[in-house]
Amino acid sequence: VKRSREEAMAFAKKLARQLRARPGRFEAMARKYSDDPVGARGGHLGTWALGKGIPEFESAVLRLQPGKVSAPVETPTGFHIIKRHATKR
C-alpha cells in the first residue's frame, strides 16, 4: 500500500479527469501510474467472460461505451480507471 484510501481516491479522480479530456493517453498513463502489473501492458486486460471478474469492475465496464473512460471505480483491490475498447458478443 503506497497511499491512504483518501489519497488513492483523490489521485484516481485527478487521473480520470485528465484521461477523460485526453483518452488517447490511457496506455501511457497506465504504464506510468498503475500500481497493478497490468499497467506494464498499458492497462490492457484482454477479453474475459462475464461473471469471471470482480463484480464492481464488470458493472462499470458494462456501463461504458467503447472509447470512453470511467470515473474511479472502487473494488476490493483498489481504485481503477477503465477505458473500454470494444464489445464482443
N, C-alpha and C positions, 0 to 999 in steps of 0.2 A: 504494500500500500504506500503510494507516494504522496497522496493528498487526503485531506479530510473529505467527508461526503459533501459538505458545503463548497469546498474549494473545487472538487471534481465537477459538481453541477454548474458552478459559475464558469469554469473553463469550458465545459461542454457547450453551454449556451453561447459563449463567445465564438467558439469554433463553428457552431451550427449557423450563426448569423453570417459569418464570413463565407461559409460554403453555400448557403442559400443565394448569396449575391454572386458567387463565382463557383458553380458546381463543377466546372472543369478542373478545379484544383483538388478534388476529393482524393485522388490517388496520392499526390504529393503530400498532402496534409496528413493522410493516414500513415504514410511512411514516417513522417516527422514526429507526429504527436501520439500515435496509438500506443497504449500500454499492452496491447494484445499481440500475440505472434502474427496474426493475420495482417497487421499493419505493414509488415515487410513485403506483403504481396499487394500493397496499395489498397488494402481493405477488402479485397475480393474474397467472398465466401464460396463462390460457385453456386451450384444448384442443389437443392435438397427437397425432399418430400415433406409436404405439410404434416404437422404433428410430430416431427422429429427434432424440432428445435425448441428453444426457450419460448414459452407462450407469449410473454410480453413483447419479445422481439418479433416473432411471427405476426402478431397482431399489428404491430407498427408497419411491417413490410407490406402487409395486405392493404393498408390504408393509403400507401404511397402510389402515385402514378409513376411509371417509368421515367427516369431522368430527374426526378425530384429528390430533395434532401429533407430528412426528417428533423424535427426538433429533438433534443436529447431524449433518449428512451432509457429508463432505469430498469435493470434486471438484477437478479441476484449476483451477477458477476460484475456489475458496474454500470456506467453510463455509456450509451452507444449513440452515434450519429450514423444514420443509414442513408445510403443512396441506392435507390432501386434502379437496376439497369434494364431489366426485361421481365416479361411474364411468359412462362412456358406452360402450356396446358396440354 
